[in-house]
């Protein structure tokens, strides 16, 4: 059996954890702007409801998780 040396494991882990996260950074900024604009609109219209905010935040977290998993899959399976 061949032994996997520590350099190969370190290279894989550094590649895996330091991939291209630019799209996720942009998505987080856009989600933040969306939340802020939604709070401003709800405040102006006096329609702030925590149930609506919770549903919206759950959708945004779901979208973020899908993008993160897709990004990781792209990094791992990059040909």
PyMOL Python script that loads the backbone (N, CA, C, O; Angstrom):
from pymol import cmd

cmd.read_pdbstr("""\
ATOM      1  N   UNK A   1       0.828  -1.187   0.000  1.00  0.00           N
ATOM      2  CA  UNK A   1       0.000   0.000   0.000  1.00  0.00           C
ATOM      3  C   UNK A   1       0.866   1.241   0.000  1.00  0.00           C
ATOM      4  O   UNK A   1       1.898   1.313   0.667  1.00  0.00           O
ATOM      5  N   UNK A   2       0.412   2.214  -0.770  1.00  0.00           N
ATOM      6  CA  UNK A   2       1.129   3.477  -0.779  1.00  0.00           C
ATOM      7  C   UNK A   2       0.680   4.322   0.386  1.00  0.00           C
ATOM      8  O   UNK A   2      -0.489   4.324   0.772  1.00  0.00           O
ATOM      9  N   UNK A   3       1.617   5.024   0.925  1.00  0.00           N
ATOM     10  CA  UNK A   3       1.280   5.932   2.006  1.00  0.00           C
ATOM     11  C   UNK A   3       1.059   7.325   1.423  1.00  0.00           C
ATOM     12  O   UNK A   3       1.807   7.775   0.556  1.00  0.00           O
ATOM     13  N   UNK A   4       0.041   7.986   1.903  1.00  0.00           N
ATOM     14  CA  UNK A   4      -0.212   9.359   1.488  1.00  0.00           C
ATOM     15  C   UNK A   4       0.554  10.249   2.437  1.00  0.00           C
ATOM     16  O   UNK A   4       0.351  10.214   3.651  1.00  0.00           O
ATOM     17  N   UNK A   5       1.441  11.050   1.866  1.00  0.00           N
ATOM     18  CA  UNK A   5       2.234  11.898   2.756  1.00  0.00           C
ATOM     19  C   UNK A   5       1.436  13.123   3.191  1.00  0.00           C
ATOM     20  O   UNK A   5       0.402  13.458   2.613  1.00  0.00           O
ATOM     21  N   UNK A   6       1.942  13.765   4.208  1.00  0.00           N
ATOM     22  CA  UNK A   6       1.241  14.902   4.802  1.00  0.00           C
ATOM     23  C   UNK A   6       1.140  16.083   3.850  1.00  0.00           C
ATOM     24  O   UNK A   6       0.207  16.879   3.955  1.00  0.00           O
ATOM     25  N   UNK A   7       2.078  16.212   2.925  1.00  0.00           N
ATOM     26  CA  UNK A   7       2.045  17.334   1.995  1.00  0.00           C
ATOM     27  C   UNK A   7       0.812  17.233   1.092  1.00  0.00           C
ATOM     28  O   UNK A   7       0.162  18.243   0.823  1.00  0.00           O
ATOM     29  N   UNK A   8       0.487  16.037   0.628  1.00  0.00           N
ATOM     30  CA  UNK A   8      -0.688  15.879  -0.229  1.00  0.00           C
ATOM     31  C   UNK A   8      -1.971  16.183   0.539  1.00  0.00           C
ATOM     32  O   UNK A   8      -2.878  16.816  -0.001  1.00  0.00           O
ATOM     33  N   UNK A   9      -2.054  15.749   1.764  1.00  0.00           N
ATOM     34  CA  UNK A   9      -3.242  16.026   2.580  1.00  0.00           C
ATOM     35  C   UNK A   9      -3.358  17.522   2.841  1.00  0.00           C
ATOM     36  O   UNK A   9      -4.453  18.078   2.759  1.00  0.00           O
ATOM     37  N   UNK A  10      -2.243  18.182   3.153  1.00  0.00           N
ATOM     38  CA  UNK A  10      -2.267  19.619   3.389  1.00  0.00           C
ATOM     39  C   UNK A  10      -2.654  20.389   2.132  1.00  0.00           C
ATOM     40  O   UNK A  10      -3.403  21.363   2.206  1.00  0.00           O
ATOM     41  N   UNK A  11      -2.149  19.959   0.979  1.00  0.00           N
ATOM     42  CA  UNK A  11      -2.500  20.632  -0.272  1.00  0.00           C
ATOM     43  C   UNK A  11      -3.985  20.493  -0.575  1.00  0.00           C
ATOM     44  O   UNK A  11      -4.628  21.456  -0.995  1.00  0.00           O
ATOM     45  N   UNK A  12      -4.534  19.295  -0.362  1.00  0.00           N
ATOM     46  CA  UNK A  12      -5.958  19.089  -0.615  1.00  0.00           C
ATOM     47  C   UNK A  12      -6.802  19.920   0.334  1.00  0.00           C
ATOM     48  O   UNK A  12      -7.754  20.570  -0.097  1.00  0.00           O
ATOM     49  N   UNK A  13      -6.472  19.910   1.611  1.00  0.00           N
ATOM     50  CA  UNK A  13      -7.283  20.652   2.573  1.00  0.00           C
ATOM     51  C   UNK A  13      -7.186  22.155   2.347  1.00  0.00           C
ATOM     52  O   UNK A  13      -8.177  22.867   2.508  1.00  0.00           O
ATOM     53  N   UNK A  14      -6.003  22.651   1.976  1.00  0.00           N
ATOM     54  CA  UNK A  14      -5.891  24.085   1.711  1.00  0.00           C
ATOM     55  C   UNK A  14      -6.658  24.450   0.446  1.00  0.00           C
ATOM     56  O   UNK A  14      -7.271  25.516   0.394  1.00  0.00           O
ATOM     57  N   UNK A  15      -6.640  23.593  -0.580  1.00  0.00           N
ATOM     58  CA  UNK A  15      -7.410  23.848  -1.791  1.00  0.00           C
ATOM     59  C   UNK A  15      -8.903  23.792  -1.499  1.00  0.00           C
ATOM     60  O   UNK A  15      -9.672  24.621  -1.984  1.00  0.00           O
ATOM     61  N   UNK A  16      -9.305  22.807  -0.702  1.00  0.00           N
ATOM     62  CA  UNK A  16     -10.721  22.611  -0.406  1.00  0.00           C
ATOM     63  C   UNK A  16     -11.297  23.783   0.384  1.00  0.00           C
ATOM     64  O   UNK A  16     -12.412  24.233   0.116  1.00  0.00           O
ATOM     65  N   UNK A  17     -10.536  24.273   1.352  1.00  0.00           N
ATOM     66  CA  UNK A  17     -11.058  25.323   2.222  1.00  0.00           C
ATOM     67  C   UNK A  17     -10.738  26.732   1.749  1.00  0.00           C
ATOM     68  O   UNK A  17     -11.249  27.693   2.324  1.00  0.00           O
ATOM     69  N   UNK A  18      -9.916  26.887   0.730  1.00  0.00           N
ATOM     70  CA  UNK A  18      -9.592  28.235   0.250  1.00  0.00           C
ATOM     71  C   UNK A  18      -9.963  28.391  -1.215  1.00  0.00           C
ATOM     72  O   UNK A  18      -9.258  29.067  -1.964  1.00  0.00           O
ATOM     73  N   UNK A  19     -11.036  27.786  -1.621  1.00  0.00           N
ATOM     74  CA  UNK A  19     -11.482  27.901  -3.004  1.00  0.00           C
ATOM     75  C   UNK A  19     -12.032  29.282  -3.298  1.00  0.00           C
ATOM     76  O   UNK A  19     -11.888  30.201  -2.492  1.00  0.00           O
ATOM     77  N   UNK A  20     -12.649  29.424  -4.433  1.00  0.00           N
ATOM     78  CA  UNK A  20     -13.194  30.711  -4.853  1.00  0.00           C
ATOM     79  C   UNK A  20     -14.500  30.985  -4.105  1.00  0.00           C
ATOM     80  O   UNK A  20     -15.525  30.371  -4.399  1.00  0.00           O
ATOM     81  N   UNK A  21     -14.464  31.882  -3.166  1.00  0.00           N
ATOM     82  CA  UNK A  21     -15.637  32.227  -2.380  1.00  0.00           C
ATOM     83  C   UNK A  21     -16.204  33.588  -2.772  1.00  0.00           C
ATOM     84  O   UNK A  21     -17.043  34.137  -2.056  1.00  0.00           O
ATOM     85  N   UNK A  22     -15.752  34.143  -3.909  1.00  0.00           N
ATOM     86  CA  UNK A  22     -16.204  35.466  -4.329  1.00  0.00           C
ATOM     87  C   UNK A  22     -17.707  35.501  -4.536  1.00  0.00           C
ATOM     88  O   UNK A  22     -18.359  36.459  -4.122  1.00  0.00           O
ATOM     89  N   UNK A  23     -18.266  34.497  -5.157  1.00  0.00           N
ATOM     90  CA  UNK A  23     -19.708  34.475  -5.413  1.00  0.00           C
ATOM     91  C   UNK A  23     -20.496  34.440  -4.101  1.00  0.00           C
ATOM     92  O   UNK A  23     -21.564  35.043  -4.002  1.00  0.00           O
ATOM     93  N   UNK A  24     -19.981  33.748  -3.117  1.00  0.00           N
ATOM     94  CA  UNK A  24     -20.664  33.681  -1.826  1.00  0.00           C
ATOM     95  C   UNK A  24     -20.569  35.010  -1.102  1.00  0.00           C
ATOM     96  O   UNK A  24     -21.527  35.433  -0.454  1.00  0.00           O
ATOM     97  N   UNK A  25     -19.428  35.672  -1.202  1.00  0.00           N
ATOM     98  CA  UNK A  25     -19.287  37.000  -0.594  1.00  0.00           C
ATOM     99  C   UNK A  25     -20.270  37.984  -1.219  1.00  0.00           C
ATOM    100  O   UNK A  25     -20.915  38.758  -0.511  1.00  0.00           O
ATOM    101  N   UNK A  26     -20.385  37.954  -2.536  1.00  0.00           N
ATOM    102  CA  UNK A  26     -21.328  38.841  -3.227  1.00  0.00           C
ATOM    103  C   UNK A  26     -22.760  38.512  -2.822  1.00  0.00           C
ATOM    104  O   UNK A  26     -23.568  39.414  -2.598  1.00  0.00           O
ATOM    105  N   UNK A  27     -23.075  37.225  -2.728  1.00  0.00           N
ATOM    106  CA  UNK A  27     -24.425  36.815  -2.336  1.00  0.00           C
ATOM    107  C   UNK A  27     -24.751  37.277  -0.918  1.00  0.00           C
ATOM    108  O   UNK A  27     -25.868  37.728  -0.663  1.00  0.00           O
ATOM    109  N   UNK A  28     -23.812  37.174  -0.003  1.00  0.00           N
ATOM    110  CA  UNK A  28     -24.044  37.618   1.373  1.00  0.00           C
ATOM    111  C   UNK A  28     -24.294  39.128   1.416  1.00  0.00           C
ATOM    112  O   UNK A  28     -25.165  39.591   2.151  1.00  0.00           O
ATOM    113  N   UNK A  29     -23.537  39.891   0.634  1.00  0.00           N
ATOM    114  CA  UNK A  29     -23.743  41.343   0.580  1.00  0.00           C
ATOM    115  C   UNK A  29     -25.127  41.661   0.029  1.00  0.00           C
ATOM    116  O   UNK A  29     -25.826  42.520   0.567  1.00  0.00           O
ATOM    117  N   UNK A  30     -25.531  40.972  -1.046  1.00  0.00           N
ATOM    118  CA  UNK A  30     -26.848  41.220  -1.628  1.00  0.00           C
ATOM    119  C   UNK A  30     -27.979  40.809  -0.683  1.00  0.00           C
ATOM    120  O   UNK A  30     -29.006  41.485  -0.619  1.00  0.00           O
ATOM    121  N   UNK A  31     -27.799  39.716   0.042  1.00  0.00           N
ATOM    122  CA  UNK A  31     -28.806  39.303   1.024  1.00  0.00           C
ATOM    123  C   UNK A  31     -28.922  40.351   2.128  1.00  0.00           C
ATOM    124  O   UNK A  31     -30.023  40.686   2.564  1.00  0.00           O
ATOM    125  N   UNK A  32     -27.785  40.862   2.572  1.00  0.00           N
ATOM    126  CA  UNK A  32     -27.804  41.915   3.587  1.00  0.00           C
ATOM    127  C   UNK A  32     -28.534  43.158   3.106  1.00  0.00           C
ATOM    128  O   UNK A  32     -29.329  43.738   3.845  1.00  0.00           O
ATOM    129  N   UNK A  33     -28.269  43.571   1.867  1.00  0.00           N
ATOM    130  CA  UNK A  33     -28.969  44.732   1.309  1.00  0.00           C
ATOM    131  C   UNK A  33     -30.468  44.469   1.179  1.00  0.00           C
ATOM    132  O   UNK A  33     -31.276  45.369   1.408  1.00  0.00           O
ATOM    133  N   UNK A  34     -30.839  43.251   0.815  1.00  0.00           N
ATOM    134  CA  UNK A  34     -32.249  42.893   0.691  1.00  0.00           C
ATOM    135  C   UNK A  34     -32.956  42.952   2.045  1.00  0.00           C
ATOM    136  O   UNK A  34     -34.075  43.453   2.153  1.00  0.00           O
ATOM    137  N   UNK A  35     -32.296  42.441   3.059  1.00  0.00           N
ATOM    138  CA  UNK A  35     -32.885  42.469   4.408  1.00  0.00           C
ATOM    139  C   UNK A  35     -33.035  43.908   4.894  1.00  0.00           C
ATOM    140  O   UNK A  35     -34.074  44.277   5.443  1.00  0.00           O
ATOM    141  N   UNK A  36     -32.002  44.713   4.694  1.00  0.00           N
ATOM    142  CA  UNK A  36     -32.057  46.113   5.143  1.00  0.00           C
ATOM    143  C   UNK A  36     -33.162  46.869   4.404  1.00  0.00           C
ATOM    144  O   UNK A  36     -33.926  47.611   5.022  1.00  0.00           O
ATOM    145  N   UNK A  37     -33.251  46.683   3.080  1.00  0.00           N
ATOM    146  CA  UNK A  37     -34.295  47.383   2.332  1.00  0.00           C
ATOM    147  C   UNK A  37     -35.688  46.893   2.729  1.00  0.00           C
ATOM    148  O   UNK A  37     -36.634  47.681   2.744  1.00  0.00           O
ATOM    149  N   UNK A  38     -35.828  45.609   3.048  1.00  0.00           N
ATOM    150  CA  UNK A  38     -37.118  45.093   3.503  1.00  0.00           C
ATOM    151  C   UNK A  38     -37.536  45.660   4.843  1.00  0.00           C
ATOM    152  O   UNK A  38     -38.709  45.967   5.058  1.00  0.00           O
ATOM    153  N   UNK A  39     -36.583  45.797   5.738  1.00  0.00           N
ATOM    154  CA  UNK A  39     -36.887  46.387   7.056  1.00  0.00           C
ATOM    155  C   UNK A  39     -37.270  47.856   6.905  1.00  0.00           C
ATOM    156  O   UNK A  39     -38.196  48.325   7.566  1.00  0.00           O
ATOM    157  N   UNK A  40     -36.570  48.579   6.048  1.00  0.00           N
ATOM    158  CA  UNK A  40     -36.893  49.994   5.821  1.00  0.00           C
ATOM    159  C   UNK A  40     -38.302  50.140   5.240  1.00  0.00           C
ATOM    160  O   UNK A  40     -39.077  50.990   5.676  1.00  0.00           O
ATOM    161  N   UNK A  41     -38.624  49.294   4.244  1.00  0.00           N
ATOM    162  CA  UNK A  41     -39.960  49.358   3.637  1.00  0.00           C
ATOM    163  C   UNK A  41     -41.047  49.014   4.648  1.00  0.00           C
ATOM    164  O   UNK A  41     -42.071  49.694   4.721  1.00  0.00           O
ATOM    165  N   UNK A  42     -40.822  47.955   5.429  1.00  0.00           N
ATOM    166  CA  UNK A  42     -41.828  47.557   6.427  1.00  0.00           C
ATOM    167  C   UNK A  42     -41.995  48.628   7.502  1.00  0.00           C
ATOM    168  O   UNK A  42     -43.100  48.837   8.003  1.00  0.00           O
ATOM    169  N   UNK A  43     -40.917  49.301   7.855  1.00  0.00           N
ATOM    170  CA  UNK A  43     -41.000  50.366   8.850  1.00  0.00           C
ATOM    171  C   UNK A  43     -41.802  51.544   8.312  1.00  0.00           C
ATOM    172  O   UNK A  43     -42.634  52.112   9.020  1.00  0.00           O
ATOM    173  N   UNK A  44     -41.550  51.909   7.062  1.00  0.00           N
ATOM    174  CA  UNK A  44     -42.278  53.032   6.463  1.00  0.00           C
ATOM    175  C   UNK A  44     -43.768  52.733   6.310  1.00  0.00           C
ATOM    176  O   UNK A  44     -44.602  53.623   6.477  1.00  0.00           O
ATOM    177  N   UNK A  45     -44.103  51.483   5.993  1.00  0.00           N
ATOM    178  CA  UNK A  45     -45.513  51.114   5.772  1.00  0.00           C
ATOM    179  C   UNK A  45     -46.185  50.611   7.049  1.00  0.00           C
ATOM    180  O   UNK A  45     -47.369  50.275   7.030  1.00  0.00           O
ATOM    181  N   UNK A  46     -45.438  50.555   8.164  1.00  0.00           N
ATOM    182  CA  UNK A  46     -45.963  50.077   9.460  1.00  0.00           C
ATOM    183  C   UNK A  46     -46.539  48.670   9.350  1.00  0.00           C
ATOM    184  O   UNK A  46     -47.609  48.387   9.889  1.00  0.00           O
ATOM    185  N   UNK A  47     -45.820  47.782   8.646  1.00  0.00           N
ATOM    186  CA  UNK A  47     -46.277  46.401   8.453  1.00  0.00           C
ATOM    187  C   UNK A  47     -45.212  45.397   8.892  1.00  0.00           C
ATOM    188  O   UNK A  47     -45.047  44.361   8.249  1.00  0.00           O
ATOM    189  N   UNK A  48     -44.501  45.681   9.955  1.00  0.00           N
ATOM    190  CA  UNK A  48     -43.456  44.779  10.426  1.00  0.00           C
ATOM    191  C   UNK A  48     -44.117  43.570  11.091  1.00  0.00           C
ATOM    192  O   UNK A  48     -44.892  43.720  12.035  1.00  0.00           O
ATOM    193  N   UNK A  49     -43.803  42.370  10.590  1.00  0.00           N
ATOM    194  CA  UNK A  49     -44.321  41.126  11.161  1.00  0.00           C
ATOM    195  C   UNK A  49     -43.164  40.145  11.271  1.00  0.00           C
ATOM    196  O   UNK A  49     -42.440  39.915  10.303  1.00  0.00           O
ATOM    197  N   UNK A  50     -42.996  39.576  12.443  1.00  0.00           N
ATOM    198  CA  UNK A  50     -41.877  38.658  12.640  1.00  0.00           C
ATOM    199  C   UNK A  50     -42.064  37.363  11.860  1.00  0.00           C
ATOM    200  O   UNK A  50     -41.080  36.751  11.446  1.00  0.00           O
ATOM    201  N   UNK A  51     -43.311  36.931  11.651  1.00  0.00           N
ATOM    202  CA  UNK A  51     -43.534  35.690  10.905  1.00  0.00           C
ATOM    203  C   UNK A  51     -43.098  35.845   9.447  1.00  0.00           C
ATOM    204  O   UNK A  51     -42.522  34.926   8.865  1.00  0.00           O
ATOM    205  N   UNK A  52     -43.373  37.002   8.866  1.00  0.00           N
ATOM    206  CA  UNK A  52     -42.957  37.261   7.481  1.00  0.00           C
ATOM    207  C   UNK A  52     -41.437  37.352   7.405  1.00  0.00           C
ATOM    208  O   UNK A  52     -40.820  36.834   6.473  1.00  0.00           O
ATOM    209  N   UNK A  53     -40.839  38.015   8.394  1.00  0.00           N
ATOM    210  CA  UNK A  53     -39.374  38.137   8.426  1.00  0.00           C
ATOM    211  C   UNK A  53     -38.715  36.767   8.596  1.00  0.00           C
ATOM    212  O   UNK A  53     -37.699  36.492   7.958  1.00  0.00           O
ATOM    213  N   UNK A  54     -39.271  35.916   9.435  1.00  0.00           N
ATOM    214  CA  UNK A  54     -38.705  34.575   9.636  1.00  0.00           C
ATOM    215  C   UNK A  54     -38.773  33.729   8.376  1.00  0.00           C
ATOM    216  O   UNK A  54     -37.828  33.003   8.065  1.00  0.00           O
ATOM    217  N   UNK A  55     -39.872  33.813   7.652  1.00  0.00           N
ATOM    218  CA  UNK A  55     -39.999  33.061   6.400  1.00  0.00           C
ATOM    219  C   UNK A  55     -38.982  33.566   5.383  1.00  0.00           C
ATOM    220  O   UNK A  55     -38.323  32.775   4.709  1.00  0.00           O
ATOM    221  N   UNK A  56     -38.859  34.878   5.276  1.00  0.00           N
ATOM    222  CA  UNK A  56     -37.900  35.455   4.337  1.00  0.00           C
ATOM    223  C   UNK A  56     -36.469  35.087   4.675  1.00  0.00           C
ATOM    224  O   UNK A  56     -35.681  34.767   3.785  1.00  0.00           O
ATOM    225  N   UNK A  57     -36.124  35.129   5.964  1.00  0.00           N
ATOM    226  CA  UNK A  57     -34.766  34.760   6.372  1.00  0.00           C
ATOM    227  C   UNK A  57     -34.498  33.274   6.147  1.00  0.00           C
ATOM    228  O   UNK A  57     -33.390  32.890   5.772  1.00  0.00           O
ATOM    229  N   UNK A  58     -35.502  32.444   6.375  1.00  0.00           N
ATOM    230  CA  UNK A  58     -35.328  31.007   6.132  1.00  0.00           C
ATOM    231  C   UNK A  58     -35.071  30.736   4.653  1.00  0.00           C
ATOM    232  O   UNK A  58     -34.248  29.887   4.309  1.00  0.00           O
ATOM    233  N   UNK A  59     -35.769  31.451   3.782  1.00  0.00           N
ATOM    234  CA  UNK A  59     -35.540  31.295   2.343  1.00  0.00           C
ATOM    235  C   UNK A  59     -34.128  31.732   1.967  1.00  0.00           C
ATOM    236  O   UNK A  59     -33.458  31.074   1.171  1.00  0.00           O
ATOM    237  N   UNK A  60     -33.684  32.834   2.537  1.00  0.00           N
ATOM    238  CA  UNK A  60     -32.348  33.338   2.221  1.00  0.00           C
ATOM    239  C   UNK A  60     -31.250  32.396   2.720  1.00  0.00           C
ATOM    240  O   UNK A  60     -30.247  32.194   2.037  1.00  0.00           O
ATOM    241  N   UNK A  61     -31.437  31.829   3.894  1.00  0.00           N
ATOM    242  CA  UNK A  61     -30.465  30.860   4.418  1.00  0.00           C
ATOM    243  C   UNK A  61     -30.450  29.610   3.535  1.00  0.00           C
ATOM    244  O   UNK A  61     -29.387  29.049   3.270  1.00  0.00           O
ATOM    245  N   UNK A  62     -31.620  29.178   3.085  1.00  0.00           N
ATOM    246  CA  UNK A  62     -31.690  28.024   2.179  1.00  0.00           C
ATOM    247  C   UNK A  62     -30.963  28.284   0.870  1.00  0.00           C
ATOM    248  O   UNK A  62     -30.221  27.429   0.387  1.00  0.00           O
ATOM    249  N   UNK A  63     -31.173  29.456   0.300  1.00  0.00           N
ATOM    250  CA  UNK A  63     -30.480  29.815  -0.936  1.00  0.00           C
ATOM    251  C   UNK A  63     -28.977  29.836  -0.715  1.00  0.00           C
ATOM    252  O   UNK A  63     -28.218  29.336  -1.545  1.00  0.00           O
ATOM    253  N   UNK A  64     -28.545  30.409   0.397  1.00  0.00           N
ATOM    254  CA  UNK A  64     -27.124  30.483   0.713  1.00  0.00           C
ATOM    255  C   UNK A  64     -26.525  29.088   0.870  1.00  0.00           C
ATOM    256  O   UNK A  64     -25.413  28.844   0.402  1.00  0.00           O
ATOM    257  N   UNK A  65     -27.234  28.177   1.514  1.00  0.00           N
ATOM    258  CA  UNK A  65     -26.728  26.812   1.683  1.00  0.00           C
ATOM    259  C   UNK A  65     -26.608  26.089   0.341  1.00  0.00           C
ATOM    260  O   UNK A  65     -25.637  25.369   0.108  1.00  0.00           O
ATOM    261  N   UNK A  66     -27.582  26.277  -0.533  1.00  0.00           N
ATOM    262  CA  UNK A  66     -27.525  25.645  -1.854  1.00  0.00           C
ATOM    263  C   UNK A  66     -26.322  26.162  -2.636  1.00  0.00           C
ATOM    264  O   UNK A  66     -25.623  25.384  -3.286  1.00  0.00           O
ATOM    265  N   UNK A  67     -26.078  27.463  -2.577  1.00  0.00           N
ATOM    266  CA  UNK A  67     -24.945  28.042  -3.301  1.00  0.00           C
ATOM    267  C   UNK A  67     -23.623  27.559  -2.716  1.00  0.00           C
ATOM    268  O   UNK A  67     -22.681  27.292  -3.462  1.00  0.00           O
ATOM    269  N   UNK A  68     -23.538  27.445  -1.395  1.00  0.00           N
ATOM    270  CA  UNK A  68     -22.303  26.963  -0.765  1.00  0.00           C
ATOM    271  C   UNK A  68     -22.026  25.519  -1.161  1.00  0.00           C
ATOM    272  O   UNK A  68     -20.894  25.175  -1.498  1.00  0.00           O
ATOM    273  N   UNK A  69     -23.046  24.676  -1.123  1.00  0.00           N
ATOM    274  CA  UNK A  69     -22.858  23.269  -1.508  1.00  0.00           C
ATOM    275  C   UNK A  69     -22.475  23.164  -2.982  1.00  0.00           C
ATOM    276  O   UNK A  69     -21.606  22.370  -3.341  1.00  0.00           O
ATOM    277  N   UNK A  70     -23.113  23.952  -3.828  1.00  0.00           N
ATOM    278  CA  UNK A  70     -22.770  23.930  -5.254  1.00  0.00           C
ATOM    279  C   UNK A  70     -21.348  24.416  -5.482  1.00  0.00           C
ATOM    280  O   UNK A  70     -20.635  23.875  -6.327  1.00  0.00           O
ATOM    281  N   UNK A  71     -20.929  25.433  -4.735  1.00  0.00           N
ATOM    282  CA  UNK A  71     -19.560  25.942  -4.855  1.00  0.00           C
ATOM    283  C   UNK A  71     -18.554  24.889  -4.416  1.00  0.00           C
ATOM    284  O   UNK A  71     -17.534  24.693  -5.077  1.00  0.00           O
ATOM    285  N   UNK A  72     -18.828  24.214  -3.318  1.00  0.00           N
ATOM    286  CA  UNK A  72     -17.928  23.161  -2.856  1.00  0.00           C
ATOM    287  C   UNK A  72     -17.880  22.005  -3.856  1.00  0.00           C
ATOM    288  O   UNK A  72     -16.814  21.443  -4.109  1.00  0.00           O
ATOM    289  N   UNK A  73     -19.027  21.655  -4.419  1.00  0.00           N
ATOM    290  CA  UNK A  73     -19.042  20.584  -5.425  1.00  0.00           C
ATOM    291  C   UNK A  73     -18.244  20.996  -6.655  1.00  0.00           C
ATOM    292  O   UNK A  73     -17.548  20.173  -7.250  1.00  0.00           O
ATOM    293  N   UNK A  74     -18.341  22.254  -7.036  1.00  0.00           N
ATOM    294  CA  UNK A  74     -17.579  22.750  -8.175  1.00  0.00           C
ATOM    295  C   UNK A  74     -16.085  22.689  -7.908  1.00  0.00           C
ATOM    296  O   UNK A  74     -15.307  22.342  -8.796  1.00  0.00           O
ATOM    297  N   UNK A  75     -15.684  23.023  -6.693  1.00  0.00           N
ATOM    298  CA  UNK A  75     -14.266  22.977  -6.334  1.00  0.00           C
ATOM    299  C   UNK A  75     -13.766  21.548  -6.326  1.00  0.00           C
ATOM    300  O   UNK A  75     -12.688  21.268  -6.851  1.00  0.00           O
ATOM    301  N   UNK A  76     -14.533  20.632  -5.737  1.00  0.00           N
ATOM    302  CA  UNK A  76     -14.102  19.250  -5.607  1.00  0.00           C
ATOM    303  C   UNK A  76     -14.070  18.548  -6.955  1.00  0.00           C
ATOM    304  O   UNK A  76     -13.121  17.818  -7.243  1.00  0.00           O
ATOM    305  N   UNK A  77     -15.085  18.751  -7.785  1.00  0.00           N
ATOM    306  CA  UNK A  77     -15.195  18.014  -9.043  1.00  0.00           C
ATOM    307  C   UNK A  77     -14.649  18.772 -10.248  1.00  0.00           C
ATOM    308  O   UNK A  77     -14.884  18.378 -11.391  1.00  0.00           O
ATOM    309  N   UNK A  78     -13.929  19.845  -9.998  1.00  0.00           N
ATOM    310  CA  UNK A  78     -13.375  20.632 -11.108  1.00  0.00           C
ATOM    311  C   UNK A  78     -12.457  19.768 -11.950  1.00  0.00           C
ATOM    312  O   UNK A  78     -11.554  19.107 -11.436  1.00  0.00           O
ATOM    313  N   UNK A  79     -12.694  19.782 -13.210  1.00  0.00           N
ATOM    314  CA  UNK A  79     -11.894  18.924 -14.093  1.00  0.00           C
ATOM    315  C   UNK A  79     -10.777  19.696 -14.753  1.00  0.00           C
ATOM    316  O   UNK A  79     -10.007  19.128 -15.528  1.00  0.00           O
TER     317      UNK A  79
END
""", "prot")
cmd.dss("prot")
cmd.show_as("cartoon", "prot")
cmd.util.cbc("prot")
cmd.orient("prot")
